[in-house]
């Protein structure tokens, strides 16, 4: 399901992620304790997205 709605990983891709902590951890990894973006992990990393392609709210 997640693949149907997302652009392919690439320089022009930007994925915006927002949700409760459990969802964030599963999809993209949580934000860092100091509210910076933190390390990318989860499904998006496994699908080939990089930290430059993902913004966490």
HTML snippet that shows the backbone in 3Dmol.js (N, CA, C, O; Angstrom):
<script src="https://3Dmol.org/build/3Dmol-min.js"></script>
<div id="view" style="width:600px;height:400px;position:relative"></div>
<script>
const pdb = `
ATOM      1  N   UNK A   1       0.822  -1.194   0.000  1.00  0.00           N
ATOM      2  CA  UNK A   1       0.000   0.000   0.000  1.00  0.00           C
ATOM      3  C   UNK A   1       0.869   1.261   0.000  1.00  0.00           C
ATOM      4  O   UNK A   1       0.559   2.224  -0.702  1.00  0.00           O
ATOM      5  N   UNK A   2       1.932   1.261   0.767  1.00  0.00           N
ATOM      6  CA  UNK A   2       2.764   2.457   0.863  1.00  0.00           C
ATOM      7  C   UNK A   2       3.405   2.788  -0.489  1.00  0.00           C
ATOM      8  O   UNK A   2       3.630   3.959  -0.792  1.00  0.00           O
ATOM      9  N   UNK A   3       3.698   1.781  -1.292  1.00  0.00           N
ATOM     10  CA  UNK A   3       4.328   2.015  -2.592  1.00  0.00           C
ATOM     11  C   UNK A   3       3.388   2.681  -3.590  1.00  0.00           C
ATOM     12  O   UNK A   3       3.844   3.425  -4.458  1.00  0.00           O
ATOM     13  N   UNK A   4       2.089   2.430  -3.484  1.00  0.00           N
ATOM     14  CA  UNK A   4       1.123   2.975  -4.441  1.00  0.00           C
ATOM     15  C   UNK A   4       1.052   4.495  -4.405  1.00  0.00           C
ATOM     16  O   UNK A   4       0.844   5.120  -5.445  1.00  0.00           O
ATOM     17  N   UNK A   5       1.217   5.097  -3.252  1.00  0.00           N
ATOM     18  CA  UNK A   5       1.030   6.532  -3.112  1.00  0.00           C
ATOM     19  C   UNK A   5       2.299   7.358  -3.108  1.00  0.00           C
ATOM     20  O   UNK A   5       2.230   8.582  -2.998  1.00  0.00           O
ATOM     21  N   UNK A   6       3.457   6.727  -3.224  1.00  0.00           N
ATOM     22  CA  UNK A   6       4.722   7.457  -3.116  1.00  0.00           C
ATOM     23  C   UNK A   6       5.458   7.525  -4.447  1.00  0.00           C
ATOM     24  O   UNK A   6       5.390   6.594  -5.249  1.00  0.00           O
ATOM     25  N   UNK A   7       6.162   8.633  -4.680  1.00  0.00           N
ATOM     26  CA  UNK A   7       7.032   8.676  -5.857  1.00  0.00           C
ATOM     27  C   UNK A   7       8.236   7.764  -5.629  1.00  0.00           C
ATOM     28  O   UNK A   7       8.583   7.452  -4.490  1.00  0.00           O
ATOM     29  N   UNK A   8       8.854   7.350  -6.698  1.00  0.00           N
ATOM     30  CA  UNK A   8      10.062   6.528  -6.582  1.00  0.00           C
ATOM     31  C   UNK A   8      11.164   7.350  -5.926  1.00  0.00           C
ATOM     32  O   UNK A   8      11.194   8.571  -6.078  1.00  0.00           O
ATOM     33  N   UNK A   9      12.066   6.702  -5.203  1.00  0.00           N
ATOM     34  CA  UNK A   9      13.197   7.433  -4.631  1.00  0.00           C
ATOM     35  C   UNK A   9      13.985   8.143  -5.730  1.00  0.00           C
ATOM     36  O   UNK A   9      14.268   7.559  -6.776  1.00  0.00           O
ATOM     37  N   UNK A  10      14.333   9.393  -5.490  1.00  0.00           N
ATOM     38  CA  UNK A  10      15.103  10.171  -6.451  1.00  0.00           C
ATOM     39  C   UNK A  10      15.320  11.573  -5.937  1.00  0.00           C
ATOM     40  O   UNK A  10      14.747  11.967  -4.921  1.00  0.00           O
ATOM     41  N   UNK A  11      16.146  12.326  -6.638  1.00  0.00           N
ATOM     42  CA  UNK A  11      16.492  13.684  -6.200  1.00  0.00           C
ATOM     43  C   UNK A  11      15.283  14.596  -6.081  1.00  0.00           C
ATOM     44  O   UNK A  11      15.288  15.521  -5.269  1.00  0.00           O
ATOM     45  N   UNK A  12      14.241  14.352  -6.880  1.00  0.00           N
ATOM     46  CA  UNK A  12      13.070  15.227  -6.861  1.00  0.00           C
ATOM     47  C   UNK A  12      11.951  14.709  -5.949  1.00  0.00           C
ATOM     48  O   UNK A  12      10.853  15.265  -5.956  1.00  0.00           O
ATOM     49  N   UNK A  13      12.207  13.667  -5.175  1.00  0.00           N
ATOM     50  CA  UNK A  13      11.200  13.108  -4.267  1.00  0.00           C
ATOM     51  C   UNK A  13      11.298  13.772  -2.895  1.00  0.00           C
ATOM     52  O   UNK A  13      12.394  14.005  -2.384  1.00  0.00           O
ATOM     53  N   UNK A  14      10.146  14.070  -2.309  1.00  0.00           N
ATOM     54  CA  UNK A  14      10.081  14.561  -0.932  1.00  0.00           C
ATOM     55  C   UNK A  14       8.893  13.889  -0.262  1.00  0.00           C
ATOM     56  O   UNK A  14       7.750  14.069  -0.682  1.00  0.00           O
ATOM     57  N   UNK A  15       9.163  13.125   0.768  1.00  0.00           N
ATOM     58  CA  UNK A  15       8.136  12.409   1.509  1.00  0.00           C
ATOM     59  C   UNK A  15       7.959  13.105   2.853  1.00  0.00           C
ATOM     60  O   UNK A  15       8.917  13.245   3.612  1.00  0.00           O
ATOM     61  N   UNK A  16       6.744  13.537   3.146  1.00  0.00           N
ATOM     62  CA  UNK A  16       6.422  14.197   4.412  1.00  0.00           C
ATOM     63  C   UNK A  16       5.747  13.177   5.318  1.00  0.00           C
ATOM     64  O   UNK A  16       4.780  12.528   4.918  1.00  0.00           O
ATOM     65  N   UNK A  17       6.258  13.034   6.538  1.00  0.00           N
ATOM     66  CA  UNK A  17       5.757  12.004   7.449  1.00  0.00           C
ATOM     67  C   UNK A  17       5.294  12.647   8.753  1.00  0.00           C
ATOM     68  O   UNK A  17       6.007  13.453   9.350  1.00  0.00           O
ATOM     69  N   UNK A  18       4.090  12.277   9.183  1.00  0.00           N
ATOM     70  CA  UNK A  18       3.527  12.794  10.423  1.00  0.00           C
ATOM     71  C   UNK A  18       2.662  11.698  11.037  1.00  0.00           C
ATOM     72  O   UNK A  18       1.981  10.970  10.315  1.00  0.00           O
ATOM     73  N   UNK A  19       2.684  11.576  12.343  1.00  0.00           N
ATOM     74  CA  UNK A  19       1.829  10.598  12.989  1.00  0.00           C
ATOM     75  C   UNK A  19       2.274  10.321  14.405  1.00  0.00           C
ATOM     76  O   UNK A  19       3.227  10.925  14.897  1.00  0.00           O
ATOM     77  N   UNK A  20       1.574   9.395  15.067  1.00  0.00           N
ATOM     78  CA  UNK A  20       1.944   9.035  16.431  1.00  0.00           C
ATOM     79  C   UNK A  20       3.290   8.309  16.443  1.00  0.00           C
ATOM     80  O   UNK A  20       3.729   7.803  15.410  1.00  0.00           O
ATOM     81  N   UNK A  21       3.946   8.254  17.602  1.00  0.00           N
ATOM     82  CA  UNK A  21       5.290   7.678  17.686  1.00  0.00           C
ATOM     83  C   UNK A  21       5.435   6.282  17.087  1.00  0.00           C
ATOM     84  O   UNK A  21       6.435   6.010  16.423  1.00  0.00           O
ATOM     85  N   UNK A  22       4.482   5.405  17.296  1.00  0.00           N
ATOM     86  CA  UNK A  22       4.574   4.049  16.754  1.00  0.00           C
ATOM     87  C   UNK A  22       4.606   4.031  15.236  1.00  0.00           C
ATOM     88  O   UNK A  22       5.381   3.285  14.637  1.00  0.00           O
ATOM     89  N   UNK A  23       3.772   4.846  14.614  1.00  0.00           N
ATOM     90  CA  UNK A  23       3.759   4.940  13.157  1.00  0.00           C
ATOM     91  C   UNK A  23       5.055   5.541  12.651  1.00  0.00           C
ATOM     92  O   UNK A  23       5.644   5.039  11.694  1.00  0.00           O
ATOM     93  N   UNK A  24       5.499   6.611  13.285  1.00  0.00           N
ATOM     94  CA  UNK A  24       6.747   7.256  12.866  1.00  0.00           C
ATOM     95  C   UNK A  24       7.908   6.272  12.939  1.00  0.00           C
ATOM     96  O   UNK A  24       8.716   6.195  12.014  1.00  0.00           O
ATOM     97  N   UNK A  25       7.994   5.529  14.018  1.00  0.00           N
ATOM     98  CA  UNK A  25       9.085   4.574  14.190  1.00  0.00           C
ATOM     99  C   UNK A  25       9.053   3.522  13.089  1.00  0.00           C
ATOM    100  O   UNK A  25      10.104   3.142  12.573  1.00  0.00           O
ATOM    101  N   UNK A  26       7.886   3.054  12.726  1.00  0.00           N
ATOM    102  CA  UNK A  26       7.738   2.012  11.710  1.00  0.00           C
ATOM    103  C   UNK A  26       8.018   2.533  10.298  1.00  0.00           C
ATOM    104  O   UNK A  26       8.638   1.835   9.496  1.00  0.00           O
ATOM    105  N   UNK A  27       7.571   3.744   9.992  1.00  0.00           N
ATOM    106  CA  UNK A  27       7.676   4.279   8.635  1.00  0.00           C
ATOM    107  C   UNK A  27       9.009   4.970   8.377  1.00  0.00           C
ATOM    108  O   UNK A  27       9.629   4.737   7.339  1.00  0.00           O
ATOM    109  N   UNK A  28       9.465   5.818   9.305  1.00  0.00           N
ATOM    110  CA  UNK A  28      10.639   6.653   9.008  1.00  0.00           C
ATOM    111  C   UNK A  28      11.632   6.783  10.155  1.00  0.00           C
ATOM    112  O   UNK A  28      12.701   7.369   9.980  1.00  0.00           O
ATOM    113  N   UNK A  29      11.302   6.252  11.316  1.00  0.00           N
ATOM    114  CA  UNK A  29      12.103   6.513  12.502  1.00  0.00           C
ATOM    115  C   UNK A  29      11.620   7.799  13.148  1.00  0.00           C
ATOM    116  O   UNK A  29      11.129   8.697  12.464  1.00  0.00           O
ATOM    117  N   UNK A  30      11.753   7.888  14.433  1.00  0.00           N
ATOM    118  CA  UNK A  30      11.278   9.073  15.152  1.00  0.00           C
ATOM    119  C   UNK A  30      12.249  10.236  15.007  1.00  0.00           C
ATOM    120  O   UNK A  30      13.411  10.053  14.646  1.00  0.00           O
ATOM    121  N   UNK A  31      11.753  11.433  15.296  1.00  0.00           N
ATOM    122  CA  UNK A  31      12.637  12.598  15.335  1.00  0.00           C
ATOM    123  C   UNK A  31      13.580  12.456  16.524  1.00  0.00           C
ATOM    124  O   UNK A  31      13.287  11.727  17.471  1.00  0.00           O
ATOM    125  N   UNK A  32      14.698  13.145  16.472  1.00  0.00           N
ATOM    126  CA  UNK A  32      15.671  13.101  17.566  1.00  0.00           C
ATOM    127  C   UNK A  32      15.118  13.828  18.794  1.00  0.00           C
ATOM    128  O   UNK A  32      14.180  14.617  18.688  1.00  0.00           O
ATOM    129  N   UNK A  33      15.699  13.559  19.938  1.00  0.00           N
ATOM    130  CA  UNK A  33      15.252  14.180  21.197  1.00  0.00           C
ATOM    131  C   UNK A  33      15.354  15.703  21.163  1.00  0.00           C
ATOM    132  O   UNK A  33      14.591  16.389  21.843  1.00  0.00           O
ATOM    133  N   UNK A  34      16.297  16.240  20.373  1.00  0.00           N
ATOM    134  CA  UNK A  34      16.443  17.697  20.273  1.00  0.00           C
ATOM    135  C   UNK A  34      15.578  18.281  19.151  1.00  0.00           C
ATOM    136  O   UNK A  34      15.784  19.423  18.740  1.00  0.00           O
ATOM    137  N   UNK A  35      14.618  17.505  18.660  1.00  0.00           N
ATOM    138  CA  UNK A  35      13.646  17.886  17.637  1.00  0.00           C
ATOM    139  C   UNK A  35      14.247  18.063  16.237  1.00  0.00           C
ATOM    140  O   UNK A  35      13.578  18.585  15.345  1.00  0.00           O
ATOM    141  N   UNK A  36      15.496  17.637  16.035  1.00  0.00           N
ATOM    142  CA  UNK A  36      16.030  17.601  14.676  1.00  0.00           C
ATOM    143  C   UNK A  36      15.440  16.369  13.984  1.00  0.00           C
ATOM    144  O   UNK A  36      14.730  15.586  14.616  1.00  0.00           O
ATOM    145  N   UNK A  37      15.720  16.197  12.727  1.00  0.00           N
ATOM    146  CA  UNK A  37      15.110  15.122  11.955  1.00  0.00           C
ATOM    147  C   UNK A  37      15.482  13.726  12.439  1.00  0.00           C
ATOM    148  O   UNK A  37      14.679  12.801  12.318  1.00  0.00           O
ATOM    149  N   UNK A  38      16.658  13.558  12.974  1.00  0.00           N
ATOM    150  CA  UNK A  38      17.068  12.233  13.429  1.00  0.00           C
ATOM    151  C   UNK A  38      17.397  11.312  12.262  1.00  0.00           C
ATOM    152  O   UNK A  38      17.251  11.680  11.096  1.00  0.00           O
ATOM    153  N   UNK A  39      17.837  10.128  12.597  1.00  0.00           N
ATOM    154  CA  UNK A  39      18.252   9.151  11.590  1.00  0.00           C
ATOM    155  C   UNK A  39      17.041   8.559  10.876  1.00  0.00           C
ATOM    156  O   UNK A  39      16.018   8.286  11.504  1.00  0.00           O
ATOM    157  N   UNK A  40      17.156   8.364   9.585  1.00  0.00           N
ATOM    158  CA  UNK A  40      16.101   7.712   8.817  1.00  0.00           C
ATOM    159  C   UNK A  40      16.201   6.207   9.020  1.00  0.00           C
ATOM    160  O   UNK A  40      17.284   5.628   8.929  1.00  0.00           O
ATOM    161  N   UNK A  41      15.070   5.584   9.293  1.00  0.00           N
ATOM    162  CA  UNK A  41      15.018   4.130   9.439  1.00  0.00           C
ATOM    163  C   UNK A  41      13.641   3.669   8.985  1.00  0.00           C
ATOM    164  O   UNK A  41      12.903   4.442   8.375  1.00  0.00           O
ATOM    165  N   UNK A  42      13.294   2.453   9.264  1.00  0.00           N
ATOM    166  CA  UNK A  42      11.967   1.951   8.956  1.00  0.00           C
ATOM    167  C   UNK A  42      11.745   1.654   7.484  1.00  0.00           C
ATOM    168  O   UNK A  42      12.688   1.451   6.720  1.00  0.00           O
ATOM    169  N   UNK A  43      10.466   1.633   7.106  1.00  0.00           N
ATOM    170  CA  UNK A  43      10.077   1.259   5.748  1.00  0.00           C
ATOM    171  C   UNK A  43      10.693   2.148   4.677  1.00  0.00           C
ATOM    172  O   UNK A  43      11.136   1.652   3.641  1.00  0.00           O
ATOM    173  N   UNK A  44      10.725   3.449   4.914  1.00  0.00           N
ATOM    174  CA  UNK A  44      11.246   4.347   3.883  1.00  0.00           C
ATOM    175  C   UNK A  44      12.720   4.082   3.598  1.00  0.00           C
ATOM    176  O   UNK A  44      13.143   4.132   2.443  1.00  0.00           O
ATOM    177  N   UNK A  45      13.491   3.808   4.614  1.00  0.00           N
ATOM    178  CA  UNK A  45      14.905   3.489   4.396  1.00  0.00           C
ATOM    179  C   UNK A  45      15.039   2.179   3.630  1.00  0.00           C
ATOM    180  O   UNK A  45      15.858   2.073   2.717  1.00  0.00           O
ATOM    181  N   UNK A  46      14.243   1.191   3.995  1.00  0.00           N
ATOM    182  CA  UNK A  46      14.280  -0.103   3.306  1.00  0.00           C
ATOM    183  C   UNK A  46      13.885   0.028   1.836  1.00  0.00           C
ATOM    184  O   UNK A  46      14.350  -0.743   0.996  1.00  0.00           O
ATOM    185  N   UNK A  47      13.026   1.004   1.522  1.00  0.00           N
ATOM    186  CA  UNK A  47      12.581   1.211   0.143  1.00  0.00           C
ATOM    187  C   UNK A  47      13.564   2.038  -0.678  1.00  0.00           C
ATOM    188  O   UNK A  47      13.356   2.231  -1.876  1.00  0.00           O
ATOM    189  N   UNK A  48      14.640   2.531  -0.046  1.00  0.00           N
ATOM    190  CA  UNK A  48      15.677   3.236  -0.790  1.00  0.00           C
ATOM    191  C   UNK A  48      15.657   4.749  -0.682  1.00  0.00           C
ATOM    192  O   UNK A  48      16.411   5.424  -1.383  1.00  0.00           O
ATOM    193  N   UNK A  49      14.807   5.297   0.185  1.00  0.00           N
ATOM    194  CA  UNK A  49      14.785   6.745   0.376  1.00  0.00           C
ATOM    195  C   UNK A  49      15.951   7.155   1.267  1.00  0.00           C
ATOM    196  O   UNK A  49      16.421   6.363   2.084  1.00  0.00           O
ATOM    197  N   UNK A  50      16.417   8.389   1.112  1.00  0.00           N
ATOM    198  CA  UNK A  50      17.508   8.908   1.934  1.00  0.00           C
ATOM    199  C   UNK A  50      16.966   9.990   2.867  1.00  0.00           C
ATOM    200  O   UNK A  50      15.820  10.418   2.735  1.00  0.00           O
ATOM    201  N   UNK A  51      17.797  10.423   3.805  1.00  0.00           N
ATOM    202  CA  UNK A  51      17.386  11.471   4.751  1.00  0.00           C
ATOM    203  C   UNK A  51      17.033  12.766   4.037  1.00  0.00           C
ATOM    204  O   UNK A  51      16.207  13.534   4.530  1.00  0.00           O
ATOM    205  N   UNK A  52      17.639  13.023   2.890  1.00  0.00           N
ATOM    206  CA  UNK A  52      17.348  14.240   2.125  1.00  0.00           C
ATOM    207  C   UNK A  52      15.968  14.190   1.471  1.00  0.00           C
ATOM    208  O   UNK A  52      15.429  15.230   1.094  1.00  0.00           O
ATOM    209  N   UNK A  53      15.396  13.007   1.333  1.00  0.00           N
ATOM    210  CA  UNK A  53      14.101  12.829   0.667  1.00  0.00           C
ATOM    211  C   UNK A  53      12.933  12.759   1.640  1.00  0.00           C
ATOM    212  O   UNK A  53      11.780  12.684   1.213  1.00  0.00           O
ATOM    213  N   UNK A  54      13.212  12.783   2.944  1.00  0.00           N
ATOM    214  CA  UNK A  54      12.162  12.586   3.953  1.00  0.00           C
ATOM    215  C   UNK A  54      12.185  13.733   4.953  1.00  0.00           C
ATOM    216  O   UNK A  54      13.242  14.107   5.461  1.00  0.00           O
ATOM    217  N   UNK A  55      10.998  14.290   5.231  1.00  0.00           N
ATOM    218  CA  UNK A  55      10.865  15.312   6.273  1.00  0.00           C
ATOM    219  C   UNK A  55       9.849  14.809   7.284  1.00  0.00           C
ATOM    220  O   UNK A  55       8.738  14.421   6.923  1.00  0.00           O
ATOM    221  N   UNK A  56      10.241  14.819   8.559  1.00  0.00           N
ATOM    222  CA  UNK A  56       9.373  14.350   9.643  1.00  0.00           C
ATOM    223  C   UNK A  56       8.809  15.545  10.405  1.00  0.00           C
ATOM    224  O   UNK A  56       9.548  16.443  10.807  1.00  0.00           O
ATOM    225  N   UNK A  57       7.493  15.545  10.597  1.00  0.00           N
ATOM    226  CA  UNK A  57       6.844  16.593  11.381  1.00  0.00           C
ATOM    227  C   UNK A  57       6.727  16.166  12.816  1.00  0.00           C
ATOM    228  O   UNK A  57       6.206  16.915  13.642  1.00  0.00           O
TER     229      UNK A  57
END
`;
const viewer = $3Dmol.createViewer("view");
viewer.addModel(pdb, "pdb");
viewer.setStyle({}, {cartoon: {color: "spectrum"}});
viewer.zoomTo();
viewer.render();
</script>
